[in-house]
């Protein structure tokens, strides 16, 4: 089964972007990039800059094509992080960031 680009796929990406933008406006870290944990730029259109929003599939479409349209498989990410990750598992980070008060 090959990757699709249907109206339903477009709708999922638009709705997921809107959700991330809403969460970001509320200061919710769930809107951050799930790969690097940094804030995503929701002020620009998705997939237009390295820091812009990109819907990443937690389980890659290449390996799990049946999950492409499943919203539970979607994660907020930077366009650059998603491109860098490709279909492989994300690289583990160095750990949790130290709080500002530390």
N, CA, C and O atoms as a Tinker XYZ file with bonds, in Angstrom:
   408  protein
     1  N      0.844000   -1.179000    0.000000    73     2
     2  CA     0.000000    0.000000    0.000000    64     1     3
     3  C      0.893000    1.248000    0.000000    63     2     4     5
     4  O      1.716000    1.410000    0.900000    81     3
     5  N      0.746000    2.101000   -0.964000    73     3     6
     6  CA     1.582000    3.297000   -1.106000    64     5     7
     7  C      0.989000    4.459000   -0.315000    63     6     8     9
     8  O     -0.196000    4.469000    0.018000    81     7
     9  N      1.841000    5.431000   -0.027000    73     7    10
    10  CA     1.399000    6.660000    0.637000    64     9    11
    11  C      0.335000    7.327000   -0.221000    63    10    12    13
    12  O      0.429000    7.341000   -1.448000    81    11
    13  N     -0.683000    7.881000    0.441000    73    11    14
    14  CA    -1.763000    8.561000   -0.269000    64    13    15
    15  C     -1.679000   10.065000   -0.035000    63    14    16    17
    16  O     -0.988000   10.529000    0.872000    81    15
    17  N     -2.385000   10.806000   -0.858000    73    15    18
    18  CA    -2.457000   12.262000   -0.725000    64    17    19
    19  C     -3.885000   12.685000   -1.063000    63    18    20    21
    20  O     -4.132000   13.415000   -2.023000    81    19
    21  N     -4.807000   12.204000   -0.247000    73    19    22
    22  CA    -6.228000   12.413000   -0.497000    64    21    23
    23  C     -6.744000   13.657000    0.225000    63    22    24    25
    24  O     -6.022000   14.290000    0.996000    81    23
    25  N     -7.996000   13.989000   -0.039000    73    23    26
    26  CA    -8.634000   15.101000    0.670000    64    25    27
    27  C     -8.659000   14.817000    2.176000    63    26    28    29
    28  O     -8.494000   15.734000    2.980000    81    27
    29  N     -8.862000   13.570000    2.555000    73    27    30
    30  CA    -8.857000   13.200000    3.978000    64    29    31
    31  C     -7.474000   13.420000    4.588000    63    30    32    33
    32  O     -7.369000   13.855000    5.735000    81    31
    33  N     -6.415000   13.125000    3.838000    73    31    34
    34  CA    -5.046000   13.355000    4.314000    64    33    35
    35  C     -4.802000   14.846000    4.534000    63    34    36    37
    36  O     -4.212000   15.239000    5.540000    81    35
    37  N     -5.253000   15.670000    3.597000    73    35    38
    38  CA    -5.113000   17.129000    3.711000    64    37    39
    39  C     -5.881000   17.646000    4.931000    63    38    40    41
    40  O     -5.384000   18.489000    5.678000    81    39
    41  N     -7.080000   17.135000    5.117000    73    39    42
    42  CA    -7.911000   17.553000    6.246000    64    41    43
    43  C     -7.241000   17.183000    7.571000    63    42    44    45
    44  O     -7.247000   17.981000    8.507000    81    43
    45  N     -6.666000   15.989000    7.658000    73    43    46
    46  CA    -5.963000   15.570000    8.865000    64    45    47
    47  C     -4.803000   16.522000    9.164000    63    46    48    49
    48  O     -4.631000   16.953000   10.304000    81    47
    49  N     -4.005000   16.851000    8.138000    73    47    50
    50  CA    -2.875000   17.769000    8.339000    64    49    51
    51  C     -3.353000   19.148000    8.778000    63    50    52    53
    52  O     -2.759000   19.749000    9.674000    81    51
    53  N     -4.416000   19.657000    8.162000    73    51    54
    54  CA    -4.945000   20.989000    8.526000    64    53    55
    55  C     -5.490000   21.000000    9.949000    63    54    56    57
    56  O     -5.231000   21.930000   10.712000    81    55
    57  N     -6.242000   19.970000   10.301000    73    55    58
    58  CA    -6.814000   19.902000   11.650000    64    57    59
    59  C     -5.725000   19.727000   12.703000    63    58    60    61
    60  O     -5.807000   20.299000   13.790000    81    59
    61  N     -4.714000   18.940000   12.378000    73    59    62
    62  CA    -3.629000   18.707000   13.331000    64    61    63
    63  C     -2.805000   19.982000   13.529000    63    62    64    65
    64  O     -2.392000   20.282000   14.649000    81    63
    65  N     -2.564000   20.729000   12.455000    73    63    66
    66  CA    -1.873000   22.016000   12.558000    64    65    67
    67  C     -2.680000   22.973000   13.435000    63    66    68    69
    68  O     -2.121000   23.635000   14.310000    81    67
    69  N     -3.995000   23.048000   13.204000    73    67    70
    70  CA    -4.858000   23.936000   13.998000    64    69    71
    71  C     -4.818000   23.542000   15.469000    63    70    72    73
    72  O     -4.786000   24.410000   16.342000    81    71
    73  N     -4.819000   22.251000   15.749000    73    71    74
    74  CA    -4.728000   21.792000   17.134000    64    73    75
    75  C     -3.404000   22.238000   17.754000    63    74    76    77
    76  O     -3.382000   22.744000   18.876000    81    75
    77  N     -2.301000   22.050000   17.026000    73    75    78
    78  CA    -0.994000   22.462000   17.540000    64    77    79
    79  C     -0.919000   23.958000   17.774000    63    78    80    81
    80  O     -0.361000   24.406000   18.775000    81    79
    81  N     -1.474000   24.728000   16.860000    73    79    82
    82  CA    -1.480000   26.190000   16.998000    64    81    83
    83  C     -2.271000   26.609000   18.235000    63    82    84    85
    84  O     -1.854000   27.505000   18.969000    81    83
    85  N     -3.414000   25.958000   18.463000    73    83    86
    86  CA    -4.236000   26.244000   19.645000    64    85    87
    87  C     -3.486000   25.886000   20.927000    63    86    88    89
    88  O     -3.466000   26.669000   21.877000    81    87
    89  N     -2.872000   24.706000   20.955000    73    87    90
    90  CA    -2.108000   24.285000   22.130000    64    89    91
    91  C     -0.931000   25.218000   22.390000    63    90    92    93
    92  O     -0.639000   25.554000   23.538000    81    91
    93  N     -0.257000   25.637000   21.315000    73    91    94
    94  CA     0.877000   26.554000   21.450000    64    93    95
    95  C      0.425000   27.885000   22.044000    63    94    96    97
    96  O      1.103000   28.438000   22.910000    81    95
    97  N     -0.710000   28.401000   21.587000    73    95    98
    98  CA    -1.237000   29.672000   22.097000    64    97    99
    99  C     -1.564000   29.572000   23.587000    63    98   100   101
   100  O     -1.512000   30.572000   24.303000    81    99
   101  N     -1.899000   28.382000   24.050000    73    99   102
   102  CA    -2.201000   28.152000   25.459000    64   101   103
   103  C     -0.936000   27.872000   26.282000    63   102   104   105
   104  O     -0.997000   27.718000   27.502000    81   103
   105  N      0.209000   27.810000   25.591000    73   103   106
   106  CA     1.463000   27.514000   26.289000    64   105   107
   107  C      1.641000   26.047000   26.626000    63   106   108   109
   108  O      2.461000   25.701000   27.477000    81   107
   109  N      0.889000   25.184000   25.973000    73   107   110
   110  CA     0.946000   23.751000   26.240000    64   109   111
   111  C      2.148000   23.136000   25.518000    63   110   112   113
   112  O      2.251000   23.242000   24.296000    81   111
   113  N      3.052000   22.498000   26.253000    73   111   114
   114  CA     4.225000   21.885000   25.609000    64   113   115
   115  C      3.881000   20.725000   24.679000    63   114   116   117
   116  O      4.752000   20.251000   23.949000    81   115
   117  N      2.634000   20.258000   24.687000    73   115   118
   118  CA     2.227000   19.202000   23.758000    64   117   119
   119  C      2.302000   19.678000   22.311000    63   118   120   121
   120  O      2.294000   18.861000   21.390000    81   119
   121  N      2.377000   21.003000   22.102000    73   119   122
   122  CA     2.481000   21.555000   20.747000    64   121   123
   123  C      3.920000   21.564000   20.251000    63   122   124   125
   124  O      4.165000   21.812000   19.071000    81   123
   125  N      4.867000   21.299000   21.131000    73   123   126
   126  CA     6.278000   21.309000   20.745000    64   125   127
   127  C      6.622000   20.108000   19.879000    63   126   128   129
   128  O      5.857000   19.147000   19.801000    81   127
   129  N      7.757000   20.169000   19.242000    73   127   130
   130  CA     8.258000   19.065000   18.420000    64   129   131
   131  C      8.490000   17.845000   19.313000    63   130   132   133
   132  O      9.209000   17.925000   20.308000    81   131
   133  N      7.892000   16.745000   18.960000    73   131   134
   134  CA     8.033000   15.551000   19.782000    64   133   135
   135  C      9.430000   14.953000   19.658000    63   134   136   137
   136  O      9.824000   14.149000   20.502000    81   135
   137  N     10.181000   15.322000   18.638000    73   135   138
   138  CA    11.513000   14.760000   18.429000    64   137   139
   139  C     12.568000   15.496000   19.258000    63   138   140   141
   140  O     13.385000   14.868000   19.930000    81   139
   141  N     12.544000   16.840000   19.205000    73   139   142
   142  CA    13.576000   17.624000   19.901000    64   141   143
   143  C     13.045000   18.385000   21.113000    63   142   144   145
   144  O     13.826000   18.968000   21.864000    81   143
   145  N     11.751000   18.384000   21.308000    73   143   146
   146  CA    11.066000   19.049000   22.431000    64   145   147
   147  C     11.090000   20.579000   22.367000    63   146   148   149
   148  O     10.674000   21.234000   23.322000    81   147
   149  N     11.562000   21.154000   21.273000    73   147   150
   150  CA    11.608000   22.607000   21.132000    64   149   151
   151  C     10.308000   23.124000   20.524000    63   150   152   153
   152  O      9.550000   22.381000   19.900000    81   151
   153  N     10.077000   24.404000   20.723000    73   151   154
   154  CA     8.851000   25.042000   20.239000    64   153   155
   155  C      8.811000   25.059000   18.707000    63   154   156   157
   156  O      9.820000   25.328000   18.055000    81   155
   157  N      7.649000   24.773000   18.151000    73   155   158
   158  CA     7.409000   24.809000   16.705000    64   157   159
   159  C      6.913000   26.214000   16.347000    63   158   160   161
   160  O      6.180000   26.829000   17.121000    81   159
   161  N      7.309000   26.718000   15.184000    73   159   162
   162  CA     6.857000   28.034000   14.715000    64   161   163
   163  C      5.507000   27.892000   14.023000    63   162   164   165
   164  O      5.435000   27.481000   12.865000    81   163
   165  N      4.444000   28.230000   14.735000    73   163   166
   166  CA     3.093000   28.143000   14.196000    64   165   167
   167  C      2.667000   29.434000   13.499000    63   166   168   169
   168  O      1.539000   29.527000   13.016000    81   167
   169  N      3.552000   30.431000   13.440000    73   167   170
   170  CA     3.214000   31.707000   12.788000    64   169   171
   171  C      3.396000   31.639000   11.275000    63   170   172   173
   172  O      2.893000   32.498000   10.551000    81   171
   173  N      4.096000   30.643000   10.804000    73   171   174
   174  CA     4.301000   30.462000    9.363000    64   173   175
   175  C      3.514000   29.233000    8.904000    63   174   176   177
   176  O      3.119000   28.395000    9.715000    81   175
   177  N      3.297000   29.144000    7.619000    73   175   178
   178  CA     2.561000   28.006000    7.067000    64   177   179
   179  C      3.343000   26.709000    7.305000    63   178   180   181
   180  O      4.574000   26.722000    7.309000    81   179
   181  N      2.639000   25.601000    7.500000    73   179   182
   182  CA     3.322000   24.322000    7.711000    64   181   183
   183  C      4.275000   23.984000    6.569000    63   182   184   185
   184  O      4.003000   24.243000    5.396000    81   183
   185  N      5.387000   23.402000    6.957000    73   183   186
   186  CA     6.364000   22.853000    6.006000    64   185   187
   187  C      6.981000   23.906000    5.094000    63   186   188   189
   188  O      7.335000   23.600000    3.956000    81   187
   189  N      7.118000   25.151000    5.576000    73   187   190
   190  CA     7.703000   26.216000    4.749000    64   189   191
   191  C      9.080000   26.658000    5.227000    63   190   192   193
   192  O      9.837000   27.262000    4.467000    81   191
   193  N      9.407000   26.364000    6.474000    73   191   194
   194  CA    10.725000   26.691000    7.026000    64   193   195
   195  C     11.184000   25.499000    7.858000    63   194   196   197
   196  O     10.369000   24.639000    8.191000    81   195
   197  N     12.471000   25.427000    8.203000    73   195   198
   198  CA    12.930000   24.304000    9.035000    64   197   199
   199  C     12.204000   24.203000   10.381000    63   198   200   201
   200  O     12.004000   23.098000   10.885000    81   199
   201  N     11.804000   25.342000   10.972000    73   199   202
   202  CA    11.131000   25.338000   12.272000    64   201   203
   203  C      9.609000   25.293000   12.176000    63   202   204   205
   204  O      8.927000   25.281000   13.200000    81   203
   205  N      9.069000   25.267000   10.953000    73   203   206
   206  CA     7.612000   25.250000   10.793000    64   205   207
   207  C      7.057000   23.867000   11.137000    63   206   208   209
   208  O      7.792000   22.887000   11.255000    81   207
   209  N      5.737000   23.826000   11.291000    73   207   210
   210  CA     5.037000   22.597000   11.686000    64   209   211
   211  C      5.037000   21.571000   10.566000    63   210   212   213
   212  O      4.917000   21.899000    9.385000    81   211
   213  N      5.176000   20.326000   10.975000    73   211   214
   214  CA     5.045000   19.210000   10.053000    64   213   215
   215  C      4.405000   18.062000   10.812000    63   214   216   217
   216  O      4.835000   17.732000   11.917000    81   215
   217  N      3.390000   17.456000   10.233000    73   215   218
   218  CA     2.773000   16.288000   10.848000    64   217   219
   219  C      3.715000   15.113000   10.642000    63   218   220   221
   220  O      3.980000   14.708000    9.510000    81   219
   221  N      4.213000   14.574000   11.735000    73   219   222
   222  CA     5.094000   13.406000   11.669000    64   221   223
   223  C      4.281000   12.183000   12.064000    63   222   224   225
   224  O      3.464000   12.237000   12.982000    81   223
   225  N      4.509000   11.100000   11.374000    73   223   226
   226  CA     3.855000    9.842000   11.705000    64   225   227
   227  C      4.772000    9.082000   12.660000    63   226   228   229
   228  O      5.883000    8.702000   12.290000    81   227
   229  N      4.304000    8.862000   13.890000    73   227   230
   230  CA     5.092000    8.155000   14.898000    64   229   231
   231  C      5.577000    6.819000   14.345000    63   230   232   233
   232  O      6.763000    6.496000   14.415000    81   231
   233  N      4.654000    6.061000   13.801000    73   231   234
   234  CA     5.029000    4.832000   13.094000    64   233   235
   235  C      5.078000    5.206000   11.617000    63   234   236   237
   236  O      4.043000    5.528000   11.035000    81   235
   237  N      6.254000    5.170000   10.998000    73   235   238
   238  CA     6.423000    5.658000    9.628000    64   237   239
   239  C      5.483000    5.006000    8.616000    63   238   240   241
   240  O      5.215000    3.805000    8.664000    81   239
   241  N      4.997000    5.831000    7.709000    73   239   242
   242  CA     4.072000    5.368000    6.678000    64   241   243
   243  C      4.726000    4.285000    5.814000    63   242   244   245
   244  O      4.051000    3.366000    5.348000    81   243
   245  N      6.017000    4.394000    5.607000    73   243   246
   246  CA     6.721000    3.389000    4.797000    64   245   247
   247  C      6.533000    1.989000    5.376000    63   246   248   249
   248  O      6.358000    1.022000    4.634000    81   247
   249  N      6.568000    1.885000    6.696000    73   247   250
   250  CA     6.463000    0.585000    7.354000    64   249   251
   251  C      5.041000    0.249000    7.796000    63   250   252   253
   252  O      4.697000   -0.923000    7.955000    81   251
   253  N      4.209000    1.285000    7.996000    73   251   254
   254  CA     2.841000    1.096000    8.489000    64   253   255
   255  C      1.866000    1.928000    7.650000    63   254   256   257
   256  O      1.240000    2.843000    8.184000    81   255
   257  N      1.723000    1.642000    6.373000    73   255   258
   258  CA     0.866000    2.470000    5.511000    64   257   259
   259  C     -0.585000    2.512000    5.974000    63   258   260   261
   260  O     -1.294000    3.480000    5.695000    81   259
   261  N     -1.029000    1.489000    6.667000    73   259   262
   262  CA    -2.412000    1.465000    7.139000    64   261   263
   263  C     -2.667000    2.503000    8.235000    63   262   264   265
   264  O     -3.823000    2.790000    8.547000    81   263
   265  N     -1.612000    3.068000    8.822000    73   263   266
   266  CA    -1.756000    4.060000    9.888000    64   265   267
   267  C     -1.612000    5.502000    9.395000    63   266   268   269
   268  O     -1.646000    6.432000   10.201000    81   267
   269  N     -1.454000    5.698000    8.097000    73   267   270
   270  CA    -1.246000    7.053000    7.573000    64   269   271
   271  C     -2.359000    8.011000    7.975000    63   270   272   273
   272  O     -2.068000    9.147000    8.350000    81   271
   273  N     -3.592000    7.610000    7.915000    73   271   274
   274  CA    -4.709000    8.489000    8.225000    64   273   275
   275  C     -5.206000    8.392000    9.656000    63   274   276   277
   276  O     -6.240000    8.969000    9.992000    81   275
   277  N     -4.486000    7.671000   10.500000    73   275   278
   278  CA    -4.894000    7.486000   11.892000    64   277   279
   279  C     -4.387000    8.658000   12.739000    63   278   280   281
   280  O     -3.176000    8.799000   12.913000    81   279
   281  N     -5.283000    9.505000   13.270000    73   279   282
   282  CA    -4.841000   10.658000   14.063000    64   281   283
   283  C     -3.997000   10.282000   15.276000    63   282   284   285
   284  O     -3.178000   11.087000   15.718000    81   283
   285  N     -4.173000    9.091000   15.822000    73   283   286
   286  CA    -3.384000    8.689000   16.989000    64   285   287
   287  C     -1.925000    8.410000   16.624000    63   286   288   289
   288  O     -1.080000    8.275000   17.510000    81   287
   289  N     -1.627000    8.323000   15.335000    73   287   290
   290  CA    -0.256000    8.111000   14.879000    64   289   291
   291  C      0.443000    9.437000   14.539000    63   290   292   293
   292  O      1.615000    9.435000   14.164000    81   291
   293  N     -0.257000   10.550000   14.664000    73   291   294
   294  CA     0.292000   11.863000   14.307000    64   293   295
   295  C      1.005000   12.507000   15.488000    63   294   296   297
   296  O      0.554000   12.410000   16.629000    81   295
   297  N      2.125000   13.165000   15.200000    73   295   298
   298  CA     2.881000   13.899000   16.214000    64   297   299
   299  C      3.266000   15.255000   15.633000    63   298   300   301
   300  O      3.536000   15.366000   14.437000    81   299
   301  N      3.292000   16.291000   16.481000    73   299   302
   302  CA     3.752000   17.610000   16.068000    64   301   303
   303  C      5.274000   17.563000   15.963000    63   302   304   305
   304  O      5.949000   17.037000   16.849000    81   303
   305  N      5.807000   18.114000   14.880000    73   303   306
   306  CA     7.259000   18.151000   14.733000    64   305   307
   307  C      7.654000   19.352000   13.890000    63   306   308   309
   308  O      6.827000   19.978000   13.227000    81   307
   309  N      8.948000   19.653000   13.937000    73   307   310
   310  CA     9.521000   20.633000   13.016000    64   309   311
   311  C      9.671000   19.955000   11.659000    63   310   312   313
   312  O      9.874000   18.743000   11.584000    81   311
   313  N      9.570000   20.727000   10.603000    73   311   314
   314  CA     9.793000   20.172000    9.262000    64   313   315
   315  C     11.187000   19.562000    9.175000    63   314   316   317
   316  O     11.353000   18.477000    8.619000    81   315
   317  N     12.197000   20.254000    9.724000    73   315   318
   318  CA    13.583000   19.772000    9.651000    64   317   319
   319  C     13.776000   18.495000   10.474000    63   318   320   321
   320  O     14.480000   17.584000   10.038000    81   319
   321  N     13.165000   18.419000   11.648000    73   319   322
   322  CA    13.310000   17.218000   12.485000    64   321   323
   323  C     12.680000   16.006000   11.808000    63   322   324   325
   324  O     13.251000   14.916000   11.817000    81   323
   325  N     11.505000   16.203000   11.223000    73   323   326
   326  CA    10.825000   15.101000   10.551000    64   325   327
   327  C     11.636000   14.643000    9.342000    63   326   328   329
   328  O     11.792000   13.444000    9.111000    81   327
   329  N     12.146000   15.592000    8.578000    73   327   330
   330  CA    12.950000   15.240000    7.399000    64   329   331
   331  C     14.206000   14.496000    7.820000    63   330   332   333
   332  O     14.589000   13.514000    7.185000    81   331
   333  N     14.844000   14.952000    8.877000    73   331   334
   334  CA    16.066000   14.323000    9.367000    64   333   335
   335  C     15.800000   12.908000    9.881000    63   334   336   337
   336  O     16.608000   12.003000    9.670000    81   335
   337  N     14.691000   12.727000   10.539000    73   335   338
   338  CA    14.332000   11.417000   11.088000    64   337   339
   339  C     14.001000   10.417000    9.999000    63   338   340   341
   340  O     14.374000    9.248000   10.094000    81   339
   341  N     13.303000   10.865000    8.965000    73   339   342
   342  CA    12.900000    9.948000    7.906000    64   341   343
   343  C     12.029000    8.840000    8.460000    63   342   344   345
   344  O     11.108000    9.105000    9.233000    81   343
   345  N     12.302000    7.607000    8.080000    73   343   346
   346  CA    11.519000    6.460000    8.538000    64   345   347
   347  C     12.216000    5.721000    9.674000    63   346   348   349
   348  O     11.791000    4.631000   10.055000    81   347
   349  N     13.275000    6.301000   10.214000    73   347   350
   350  CA    13.977000    5.623000   11.313000    64   349   351
   351  C     13.502000    6.169000   12.658000    63   350   352   353
   352  O     12.840000    7.205000   12.722000    81   351
   353  N     13.843000    5.469000   13.709000    73   351   354
   354  CA    13.481000    5.911000   15.055000    64   353   355
   355  C     14.212000    7.208000   15.363000    63   354   356   357
   356  O     15.339000    7.402000   14.906000    81   355
   357  N     13.591000    8.102000   16.132000    73   355   358
   358  CA    14.278000    9.353000   16.471000    64   357   359
   359  C     15.505000    9.092000   17.321000    63   358   360   361
   360  O     15.534000    8.153000   18.116000    81   359
   361  N     16.525000    9.934000   17.147000    73   359   362
   362  CA    17.733000    9.824000   17.956000    64   361   363
   363  C     17.409000   10.307000   19.360000    63   362   364   365
   364  O     16.754000   11.335000   19.533000    81   363
   365  N     17.865000    9.571000   20.359000    73   363   366
   366  CA    17.594000   10.037000   21.717000    64   365   367
   367  C     18.343000   11.328000   21.999000    63   366   368   369
   368  O     19.477000   11.514000   21.559000    81   367
   369  N     17.698000   12.207000   22.732000    73   367   370
   370  CA    18.324000   13.472000   23.099000    64   369   371
   371  C     19.302000   13.275000   24.241000    63   370   372   373
   372  O     19.583000   12.151000   24.656000    81   371
   373  N     19.811000   14.382000   24.738000    73   371   374
   374  CA    20.772000   14.326000   25.828000    64   373   375
   375  C     20.092000   14.310000   27.186000    63   374   376   377
   376  O     20.770000   14.251000   28.212000    81   375
   377  N     18.781000   14.359000   27.215000    73   375   378
   378  CA    18.062000   14.343000   28.477000    64   377   379
   379  C     17.186000   15.564000   28.614000    63   378   380   381
   380  O     17.021000   16.337000   27.670000    81   379
   381  N     16.628000   15.731000   29.787000    73   379   382
   382  CA    15.741000   16.852000   30.059000    64   381   383
   383  C     16.524000   18.148000   30.174000    63   382   384   385
   384  O     17.639000   18.163000   30.698000    81   383
   385  N     15.945000   19.230000   29.689000    73   383   386
   386  CA    16.565000   20.538000   29.828000    64   385   387
   387  C     16.530000   20.950000   31.294000    63   386   388   389
   388  O     15.590000   20.629000   32.021000    81   387
   389  N     17.558000   21.658000   31.712000    73   387   390
   390  CA    17.623000   22.138000   33.093000    64   389   391
   391  C     16.685000   23.333000   33.216000    63   390   392   393
   392  O     16.713000   24.226000   32.370000    81   391
   393  N     15.856000   23.363000   34.255000    73   391   394
   394  CA    14.936000   24.502000   34.414000    64   393   395
   395  C     15.689000   25.816000   34.546000    63   394   396   397
   396  O     16.829000   25.844000   35.008000    81   395
   397  N     15.042000   26.913000   34.134000    73   395   398
   398  CA    15.665000   28.242000   34.195000    64   397   399
   399  C     16.088000   28.621000   35.616000    63   398   400   401
   400  O     17.074000   29.333000   35.803000    81   399
   401  N     15.336000   28.140000   36.620000    73   399   402
   402  CA    15.639000   28.520000   37.993000    64   401   403
   403  C     16.851000   27.790000   38.544000    63   402   404   405
   404  O     17.351000   28.159000   39.607000    81   403
   405  N     17.330000   26.784000   37.869000    73   403   406
   406  CA    18.427000   25.949000   38.377000    64   405   407
   407  C     19.689000   26.699000   38.520000    63   406   408
   408  O     20.700000   26.134000   38.936000    81   407
